[in-house]
Amino acid sequence: RPLDVIRHFTPNWFAATNWVSGILPTSLLDATIPAGTPYAPVIGSGSANCRDLVIASGASLTLGNATLNAARDVHMNGLLRMTDGNALLVAATNFYWHAGSTADASSPWPRVDIYGILSLDAGTDANLTPFHFRFKGSSPGYIRSCDADCVLGWVENIKDTATYLGLSAISVEPCRINYLYNNSGHTFKTFSSQEIQIGAYYLGTGGRLQLDSGTLAFTDA
């Protein structure tokens, strides 16, 4: 069942009175952040949990030296702000950057861990070049590239060696990555005719890059 931030009190995520139900989100409860509240939620330190995380258009969430674990999906329609290089947002299944979503990282390489799909929807305005995306888990993971100008900063494939990270066949735009790390027996596949464009660096010592379709291009992005 969803929980909405109540429309007064403080920006403190951990204050139960800031939630409509009076209960902190858990791995069994969704957290929905609506627009129009006087305070946007902040997780400055510690570890927080929820089931699905939904940031509405016009709303924001700030993550400092802290961890937020979403037991299922993250739906970003508003602003994700990560202010510390040790910030960590975990999507145990999928992470969707929807149209109009934005992102800000004031310290380099805050981490986003994804166990399923990273979807870059058409119209996302998120600047993802300062972010470190780590793909984990024992099931296949995919990048869906559907936005014309979105660029991923650092993508690290640390999926279990029996599975892979792939560029989804649903992609309709090139997949732009500045730094792609694919080491130690890990596999990156492409199922799309779209290009994988490496802007700065590919590190693949001991890794496998499988191009069944599409191309790999090194650019100056």
Backbone bond lengths (Angstrom), bond angles and torsions (degrees), N, CA, C in turn:
res aa  C-N    CA-C-N  psi(-1)  N-CA   C-N-CA  omega(-1)  CA-C   N-CA-C  phi
1 R - - - 1.455 - - 1.511 108.97 -
2 P 1.342 119.00 138.89 1.456 120.11 -174.95 1.517 112.47 -75.90
3 L 1.313 115.16 152.50 1.463 122.38 173.80 1.518 107.93 -122.54
4 D 1.326 117.80 130.97 1.452 121.47 179.11 1.519 109.42 -107.34
5 V 1.326 115.33 146.13 1.465 118.88 172.47 1.522 108.21 -64.88
6 I 1.328 117.03 129.52 1.467 120.37 178.69 1.521 108.84 -70.90
7 R 1.302 118.90 162.37 1.454 121.75 -166.48 1.530 113.83 -93.59
8 H 1.323 118.88 28.74 1.464 120.42 172.51 1.534 108.80 -163.52
9 F 1.306 116.56 -167.17 1.458 125.99 -177.92 1.523 112.08 82.01
10 T 1.345 121.01 -112.82 1.466 121.94 -169.26 1.524 110.47 -135.08
11 P 1.352 117.42 169.40 1.467 119.75 176.22 1.536 113.49 -83.65
12 N 1.323 118.28 2.07 1.457 121.86 -173.33 1.537 111.74 -71.69
13 W 1.326 116.51 113.76 1.467 121.72 178.30 1.523 111.15 -55.05
14 F 1.327 117.21 -37.66 1.469 122.38 -170.98 1.531 113.50 -83.07
15 A 1.320 118.34 0.46 1.465 120.85 176.60 1.526 108.57 -86.87
16 A 1.333 116.44 111.42 1.470 120.30 -176.65 1.526 111.74 -58.73
17 T 1.336 117.22 -29.54 1.467 120.67 -179.36 1.523 112.46 -68.24
18 N 1.332 117.48 -13.16 1.461 120.03 177.12 1.522 112.71 -81.78
19 W 1.328 117.21 -5.26 1.460 121.05 -178.77 1.524 109.77 -108.75
20 V 1.309 116.50 139.94 1.459 121.89 -174.10 1.521 111.97 -53.66
21 S 1.325 116.67 -40.77 1.465 120.07 -177.75 1.515 112.79 -81.72
22 G 1.342 117.39 -10.99 1.461 120.80 -174.73 1.510 113.51 76.88
23 I 1.337 117.02 14.46 1.469 122.46 -178.92 1.522 108.58 -122.70
24 L 1.327 117.27 134.67 1.456 120.31 174.66 1.527 109.88 -66.91
25 P 1.335 117.20 142.87 1.460 119.29 174.99 1.532 111.20 -59.45
26 T 1.328 115.33 145.26 1.455 122.82 176.17 1.522 108.17 -130.39
27 S 1.319 116.41 -179.20 1.460 120.59 177.89 1.520 112.82 -65.19
28 L 1.340 117.15 -9.04 1.466 121.96 178.64 1.529 112.76 -106.54
29 L 1.346 116.24 -0.46 1.465 120.67 -176.01 1.526 109.94 -129.24
30 D 1.334 115.98 133.12 1.456 120.74 177.83 1.528 110.56 -71.36
31 A 1.320 115.38 154.66 1.465 121.82 172.46 1.516 108.27 -122.36
32 T 1.320 116.06 116.50 1.463 122.14 179.21 1.521 108.79 -113.97
33 I 1.334 116.53 124.75 1.455 122.23 -179.88 1.525 107.56 -105.95
34 P 1.339 117.45 106.59 1.466 119.93 -178.20 1.522 111.62 -85.45
35 A 1.316 114.92 164.39 1.464 119.75 172.58 1.526 109.68 -79.88
36 G 1.330 116.03 161.74 1.453 120.87 171.25 1.509 115.54 90.02
37 T 1.344 118.57 4.66 1.457 119.77 176.79 1.527 109.21 -84.21
38 P 1.329 118.73 149.08 1.471 119.95 -179.24 1.518 113.02 -68.56
39 Y 1.333 117.29 -23.40 1.463 121.35 178.41 1.526 109.18 -125.90
40 A 1.326 116.19 133.31 1.461 121.15 172.09 1.517 108.11 -89.52
41 P 1.328 118.87 140.89 1.459 120.58 -175.77 1.527 112.64 -67.80
42 V 1.325 114.38 144.14 1.467 122.83 178.60 1.518 108.39 -130.03
43 I 1.330 116.04 132.68 1.471 122.23 170.50 1.520 105.51 -113.19
44 G 1.316 116.39 95.05 1.459 120.90 -173.26 1.506 113.98 -80.01
45 S 1.331 116.73 -30.38 1.463 121.43 179.96 1.521 107.44 -160.03
46 G 1.336 115.50 170.51 1.458 120.21 178.09 1.512 112.41 85.85
47 S 1.334 115.32 -164.55 1.455 122.32 -176.80 1.518 109.76 -130.09
48 A 1.328 116.68 129.10 1.460 122.94 -179.32 1.522 109.33 -120.65
49 N 1.340 115.59 161.97 1.455 120.83 -176.35 1.518 110.61 -138.92
50 C 1.328 114.98 157.40 1.451 122.15 170.10 1.523 107.39 -162.66
51 R 1.329 116.32 174.73 1.468 119.87 173.14 1.533 106.53 -89.97
52 D 1.323 119.51 -93.90 1.460 120.68 169.48 1.526 108.93 -83.96
53 L 1.329 115.76 144.44 1.465 122.14 172.98 1.523 107.44 -113.54
54 V 1.337 116.76 123.25 1.463 122.23 -179.65 1.524 108.33 -125.11
55 I 1.318 116.54 117.23 1.460 122.63 175.44 1.525 106.97 -105.21
56 A 1.312 116.83 113.09 1.458 121.35 -175.25 1.528 111.24 -72.57
57 S 1.312 116.17 159.82 1.463 121.50 173.81 1.523 109.24 -58.62
58 G 1.329 116.91 130.77 1.457 121.71 -177.78 1.509 114.34 88.25
59 A 1.337 117.86 -6.77 1.465 122.57 178.09 1.523 109.67 -102.87
60 S 1.341 116.25 168.12 1.458 120.14 179.50 1.519 110.53 -146.85
61 L 1.319 114.64 159.28 1.460 123.71 172.91 1.510 107.96 -135.49
62 T 1.346 116.72 132.65 1.458 121.84 177.67 1.520 109.36 -112.52
63 L 1.325 115.33 131.51 1.461 122.70 -179.73 1.522 108.25 -122.45
64 G 1.354 116.36 119.50 1.457 121.44 178.26 1.516 111.37 -95.36
65 N 1.323 116.85 -134.14 1.470 121.42 177.26 1.526 107.96 -78.69
66 A 1.322 115.13 72.02 1.458 121.62 -168.78 1.520 109.79 -153.44
67 T 1.339 114.66 168.74 1.471 122.27 178.36 1.522 108.96 -124.71
68 L 1.314 115.91 135.61 1.463 121.92 171.40 1.517 107.84 -122.82
69 N 1.331 116.22 118.45 1.460 122.89 -179.64 1.523 109.92 -102.70
70 A 1.334 116.97 115.38 1.462 122.04 172.95 1.521 107.66 -98.82
71 A 1.327 116.79 118.08 1.467 121.07 -174.30 1.519 112.24 -72.14
72 R 1.332 117.04 -14.60 1.466 120.08 174.68 1.531 109.10 -130.74
73 D 1.327 117.60 -114.22 1.461 121.64 -170.64 1.520 112.59 -99.06
74 V 1.338 114.40 156.97 1.457 122.77 168.70 1.524 107.62 -115.83
75 H 1.344 116.09 125.81 1.464 122.45 177.04 1.521 107.65 -115.44
76 M 1.328 116.00 109.98 1.457 121.13 -176.78 1.525 109.34 -104.78
77 N 1.331 115.62 109.97 1.460 122.38 174.47 1.521 111.49 -110.62
78 G 1.328 116.68 -20.41 1.456 123.12 -179.43 1.513 111.54 -109.97
79 L 1.347 115.68 -135.77 1.463 122.17 -173.64 1.524 110.84 -109.62
80 L 1.326 116.26 128.44 1.458 122.78 167.09 1.514 107.72 -104.63
81 R 1.347 115.88 120.96 1.462 121.37 179.76 1.529 107.68 -117.02
82 M 1.346 116.39 124.00 1.460 121.61 178.50 1.522 107.23 -121.37
83 T 1.333 116.35 118.05 1.459 121.59 -167.81 1.522 113.92 -105.90
84 D 1.320 117.46 4.23 1.459 121.28 -177.00 1.526 109.16 -141.02
85 G 1.324 116.58 140.35 1.451 120.37 179.53 1.513 113.84 -64.96
86 N 1.346 117.14 -16.69 1.464 121.38 177.38 1.527 112.60 -93.41
87 A 1.311 118.08 1.82 1.460 120.96 178.18 1.529 109.77 -63.07
88 L 1.332 115.96 142.83 1.460 121.40 -178.92 1.522 109.25 -140.86
89 L 1.321 115.92 124.69 1.460 122.62 173.04 1.519 107.25 -117.84
90 V 1.335 116.86 123.27 1.460 122.58 -176.79 1.520 109.40 -110.03
91 A 1.339 116.45 126.97 1.460 122.71 170.58 1.526 106.81 -110.63
92 A 1.327 116.64 107.07 1.467 120.48 -174.70 1.518 112.48 -70.33
93 T 1.327 117.58 -15.37 1.459 120.53 170.38 1.530 108.59 -123.90
94 N 1.344 118.56 -92.41 1.460 120.71 -170.10 1.529 112.09 -119.71
95 F 1.340 114.75 155.46 1.462 121.90 177.50 1.530 107.48 -127.15
96 Y 1.336 115.91 120.91 1.457 121.49 -176.98 1.530 109.95 -113.67
97 W 1.336 116.29 120.14 1.462 121.83 170.68 1.521 106.15 -96.66
98 H 1.333 116.38 99.89 1.452 121.54 -175.15 1.528 110.91 -83.11
99 A 1.320 115.72 168.18 1.469 121.38 179.23 1.522 110.41 -54.62
100 G 1.330 115.63 132.91 1.458 121.27 179.03 1.509 114.95 88.26
101 S 1.323 118.34 -8.51 1.464 120.89 179.07 1.525 110.34 -69.01
102 T 1.342 115.52 151.12 1.458 121.49 179.68 1.529 109.52 -136.28
103 A 1.330 115.81 164.72 1.463 121.04 -178.51 1.516 109.56 -147.63
104 D 1.336 114.53 149.47 1.459 120.05 178.65 1.521 108.32 -144.44
105 A 1.324 116.85 130.84 1.469 122.20 175.49 1.515 107.77 -127.30
106 S 1.332 116.70 112.30 1.461 120.60 -178.13 1.525 112.01 -88.00
107 S 1.329 117.71 -10.54 1.466 122.87 171.20 1.525 107.51 -123.90
108 P 1.326 118.36 147.70 1.464 119.57 -174.58 1.522 112.93 -71.30
109 W 1.322 113.87 143.32 1.452 125.51 168.27 1.531 115.89 61.94
110 P 1.324 119.78 43.13 1.460 118.39 165.49 1.532 108.18 -61.92
111 R 1.332 116.17 150.00 1.464 120.39 -169.44 1.528 111.81 -101.41
112 V 1.330 113.44 142.77 1.458 122.43 171.42 1.518 106.99 -127.71
113 D 1.340 117.22 113.89 1.460 122.10 179.84 1.524 109.40 -97.52
114 I 1.333 116.56 130.34 1.462 121.96 -176.51 1.526 108.49 -130.47
115 Y 1.332 115.36 133.21 1.464 120.63 -178.86 1.526 112.50 -105.42
116 G 1.323 117.62 -7.88 1.455 121.44 -179.06 1.514 111.35 -129.57
117 I 1.342 116.23 -111.15 1.462 123.22 -173.75 1.527 110.84 -105.20
118 L 1.332 115.79 136.61 1.463 122.40 166.10 1.519 106.50 -104.59
119 S 1.340 116.66 113.09 1.459 121.39 -176.85 1.516 109.89 -107.55
120 L 1.326 115.99 118.61 1.461 122.83 177.34 1.521 106.79 -102.70
121 D 1.323 115.97 90.92 1.458 121.02 -172.11 1.527 111.33 -74.38
122 A 1.317 115.89 152.82 1.461 121.07 176.96 1.519 109.83 -57.45
123 G 1.331 115.94 130.17 1.458 120.75 177.75 1.506 115.10 94.25
124 T 1.341 118.38 -0.90 1.457 117.52 173.55 1.521 109.25 -65.88
125 D 1.328 115.79 139.91 1.462 121.32 178.39 1.529 111.69 -108.90
126 A 1.320 116.18 16.97 1.462 120.86 -175.10 1.530 110.98 -72.21
127 N 1.327 115.42 128.24 1.469 121.35 171.23 1.523 107.56 -86.91
128 L 1.311 116.83 101.33 1.458 121.53 -174.09 1.518 112.99 -102.42
129 T 1.334 117.25 9.33 1.464 119.26 -178.94 1.528 114.28 -67.02
130 P 1.361 121.28 -26.10 1.476 118.82 178.53 1.523 113.41 -86.89
131 F 1.336 119.41 2.65 1.454 121.60 -170.29 1.531 111.67 -100.57
132 H 1.333 114.38 151.87 1.469 122.98 178.90 1.525 108.09 -111.10
133 F 1.334 116.48 107.61 1.458 122.30 -179.62 1.529 109.26 -97.46
134 R 1.328 115.48 121.76 1.466 120.82 179.65 1.530 108.48 -114.20
135 F 1.325 116.04 123.51 1.457 121.34 179.69 1.522 108.56 -99.83
136 K 1.344 115.41 122.81 1.451 121.56 -173.04 1.528 110.26 -128.27
137 G 1.352 115.02 172.26 1.449 120.44 170.07 1.511 114.12 107.99
138 S 1.343 114.86 173.03 1.461 122.69 -174.84 1.521 113.46 -98.85
139 S 1.342 117.78 -2.19 1.468 122.12 177.55 1.523 109.47 -109.79
140 P 1.335 117.92 157.15 1.472 119.79 179.13 1.521 112.04 -57.31
141 G 1.305 115.67 145.15 1.457 122.40 173.88 1.517 109.20 -120.14
142 Y 1.336 115.98 155.46 1.461 120.05 -175.56 1.523 110.67 -139.63
143 I 1.323 114.90 149.82 1.457 122.82 167.16 1.519 107.22 -108.22
144 R 1.336 116.75 122.66 1.458 122.30 174.05 1.520 107.78 -101.04
145 S 1.304 116.96 110.17 1.461 121.54 -176.41 1.519 108.87 -102.57
146 C 1.343 116.05 102.81 1.461 121.51 -176.63 1.526 112.86 -125.22
147 D 1.333 117.40 7.17 1.461 121.40 178.58 1.519 109.49 -110.24
148 A 1.327 116.02 141.41 1.459 120.80 -170.60 1.520 114.12 -72.18
149 D 1.345 118.97 -24.18 1.462 118.93 -173.70 1.528 114.56 -134.60
150 C 1.323 118.56 12.35 1.466 120.62 179.45 1.527 110.09 -74.87
151 V 1.341 115.69 134.85 1.463 121.97 179.99 1.523 108.69 -125.13
152 L 1.323 116.53 128.65 1.461 121.99 175.33 1.525 108.84 -88.34
153 G 1.337 116.06 134.55 1.460 119.16 -177.07 1.512 112.96 -72.75
154 W 1.319 116.59 -68.84 1.469 122.25 -176.03 1.521 107.45 -129.02
155 V 1.320 116.16 117.88 1.458 122.45 176.27 1.516 108.19 -112.52
156 E 1.337 115.75 124.07 1.463 121.49 179.93 1.526 108.91 -120.11
157 N 1.316 115.80 118.79 1.462 122.08 178.77 1.521 109.08 -91.57
158 I 1.338 116.35 104.91 1.463 120.76 175.70 1.531 109.49 -124.43
159 K 1.350 113.55 34.19 1.454 119.74 171.63 1.528 109.64 -60.33
160 D 1.354 115.90 154.86 1.457 119.18 173.76 1.526 109.36 -54.60
161 T 1.319 116.46 145.73 1.463 120.44 -172.89 1.525 112.96 -65.42
162 A 1.345 118.51 -17.81 1.462 121.37 179.12 1.526 112.43 -81.21
163 T 1.323 118.22 -7.82 1.461 121.33 -178.49 1.523 109.23 -124.64
164 Y 1.336 118.23 -158.51 1.459 120.25 -173.98 1.520 111.29 -157.28
165 L 1.327 113.97 164.97 1.457 123.63 166.16 1.519 106.98 -108.22
166 G 1.341 117.51 134.66 1.445 119.58 -176.78 1.522 113.26 -134.55
167 L 1.328 115.30 155.88 1.459 121.45 168.35 1.516 107.27 -84.86
168 S 1.329 116.66 119.38 1.457 122.62 -171.20 1.525 112.20 -65.61
169 A 1.331 115.49 145.57 1.462 121.80 175.38 1.517 111.72 -65.01
170 I 1.339 117.55 -17.92 1.464 121.74 179.12 1.530 111.49 -76.42
171 S 1.328 117.66 -12.82 1.468 121.18 -177.90 1.529 110.78 -59.90
172 V 1.332 114.93 137.65 1.466 120.45 178.35 1.527 111.52 -121.70
173 E 1.321 116.75 0.84 1.460 122.38 177.23 1.526 109.04 -132.12
174 P 1.341 118.11 156.49 1.463 119.87 174.65 1.523 111.73 -57.00
175 C 1.313 115.60 148.27 1.459 121.96 176.63 1.520 107.78 -94.26
176 R 1.325 116.28 112.95 1.466 121.68 -174.52 1.526 109.47 -103.90
177 I 1.323 115.68 120.35 1.467 122.55 -178.04 1.527 107.80 -133.47
178 N 1.313 117.39 127.56 1.462 118.96 177.01 1.527 111.87 -74.86
179 Y 1.336 117.14 -48.33 1.461 121.68 -179.00 1.529 108.47 -126.89
180 L 1.326 116.88 120.63 1.459 121.66 177.73 1.522 109.27 -117.56
181 Y 1.344 117.08 117.24 1.455 123.18 178.03 1.533 107.84 -107.72
182 N 1.329 115.53 124.98 1.463 121.62 -173.55 1.529 108.80 -143.69
183 N 1.313 116.26 65.91 1.461 121.57 -167.77 1.523 113.62 -101.88
184 S 1.320 115.35 173.31 1.474 125.66 162.08 1.522 114.05 52.03
185 G 1.333 115.65 53.92 1.449 120.09 174.12 1.510 115.56 84.46
186 H 1.343 118.22 2.20 1.453 121.27 -179.26 1.525 110.60 -82.09
187 T 1.333 116.40 153.28 1.465 122.28 -175.61 1.520 110.63 -120.77
188 F 1.323 115.63 130.55 1.461 122.67 171.59 1.525 106.75 -115.70
189 K 1.361 116.89 121.13 1.456 122.36 -179.41 1.520 109.84 -114.92
190 T 1.326 115.05 161.72 1.454 118.79 169.83 1.522 109.48 -126.44
191 F 1.331 114.80 134.60 1.459 122.28 177.84 1.528 110.06 -113.95
192 S 1.322 116.84 14.24 1.461 122.90 -173.20 1.522 109.98 -124.98
193 S 1.317 115.62 152.47 1.460 120.49 174.19 1.530 111.55 -81.10
194 Q 1.331 116.83 -6.09 1.461 120.84 178.58 1.535 111.03 -71.35
195 E 1.321 116.02 150.08 1.457 121.00 178.09 1.524 111.74 -70.24
196 I 1.313 115.45 147.05 1.459 122.23 161.87 1.519 105.91 -98.45
197 Q 1.318 116.62 114.82 1.462 121.45 -175.05 1.525 109.30 -107.11
198 I 1.328 116.31 117.28 1.464 122.80 179.41 1.524 107.98 -97.45
199 G 1.337 115.62 116.60 1.450 119.54 -175.12 1.510 114.89 -81.21
200 A 1.345 117.36 -28.02 1.459 118.82 -174.21 1.525 112.82 -136.27
201 Y 1.351 118.45 -49.29 1.464 118.68 -165.76 1.522 110.49 -156.60
202 Y 1.335 115.64 135.11 1.457 121.96 169.51 1.522 108.33 -119.23
203 L 1.330 116.54 122.42 1.461 121.81 177.34 1.521 107.36 -113.86
204 G 1.332 116.47 111.87 1.454 119.86 -174.11 1.509 113.89 -134.24
205 T 1.334 117.67 29.90 1.448 121.42 -179.70 1.527 110.00 -60.78
206 G 1.338 116.76 113.83 1.454 120.95 -179.90 1.509 113.99 82.08
207 G 1.350 117.19 -2.77 1.457 121.29 179.43 1.512 111.53 -95.29
208 R 1.332 115.17 170.72 1.462 121.03 -177.92 1.516 109.32 -123.13
209 L 1.321 116.28 126.48 1.455 122.82 175.71 1.518 107.12 -111.55
210 Q 1.324 117.67 113.25 1.456 122.98 -172.66 1.526 109.16 -112.90
211 L 1.324 116.02 107.64 1.454 122.09 -178.63 1.523 108.89 -104.01
212 D 1.341 116.93 84.92 1.461 120.76 176.27 1.519 111.02 -75.28
213 S 1.323 116.76 -21.44 1.460 122.41 175.10 1.519 106.69 -155.29
214 G 1.334 116.64 170.62 1.451 119.42 179.79 1.522 112.31 73.84
215 T 1.331 115.47 -172.52 1.453 121.84 -177.87 1.514 110.44 -138.66
216 L 1.319 115.02 161.90 1.453 122.96 173.08 1.511 107.77 -111.49
217 A 1.321 116.84 126.06 1.459 121.30 -178.22 1.518 109.31 -127.56
218 F 1.327 116.12 140.01 1.454 121.57 173.89 1.520 108.03 -102.18
219 T 1.331 116.27 122.61 1.461 121.25 -175.52 1.516 109.27 -119.56
220 D 1.315 115.61 -179.04 1.474 121.35 178.41 1.519 110.87 -104.55
221 A 1.337 118.11 24.69 1.461 121.19 -176.65 1.513 110.87 -64.83
